[in-house]
Amino acid sequence: MLQTSTESQVEAIQKVAATASRDIQAIVARIQEIDGINSSVAAAAEQQGAATAEISRSIHNASVNTQSIATSVQGITDTATTIGAANMQTKSAARELFRASESLQSGVKTVMQKAKAL
């Protein structure tokens, strides 16, 4: 009877050990699953960081380009102002030339009339 009791105890221990082994395997599988999830989260965070860095570079480039455009627009404005001033000077010179032309024409007319009269 002692042997039967010992055998029963060994069988019970073996069953408990088998159950514990299955439970440990289930825990290991769950840990591996969690590790996979953690790896996915880490990869997503890395991708998010890369996307954020790219957005930051794009914003910086847009800012630099905007400054360049503003400088170009200022240059165009300055050039337009200079051209406007030159245009005014040209107009003034043309008026003076027209007056001088009228005066010359009047003088030539007078000389021609005096020449005819002689």
GINORJO-V766368 format. One line per field, one symbol per residue. ss: DSSP state (~ for helix, > for strand, _ for the rest). phi: phi as a letter, one per 20 degrees, with the letter a starting at -180 (. if undefined). burial: + if it has 16 or more other ideal C-beta (glycine too) atoms within 10 Angstrom, else -. Layout:
ss = ???
phi = ???
burial = ???
This chain:
ss = _~~~~~~~~~~~~~~~~~~~~~~~~~~~~~~~~~~~~~~~~~~~~~~~~~~~~~~~~~~~~~~~~~~~~~~~~~~~~~~~~~~~~~~~~~~~~~~~~~~~~~~~~~~~~~~~~~~~~_
phi = .fffffffffffffffffffffffffffffffffffffffffffffffffffffffffffffffffffffffffffffffffffffffffffffffffffffffffffffffffffff
burial = ----------------------------------------------------------------------------------------------------------------------
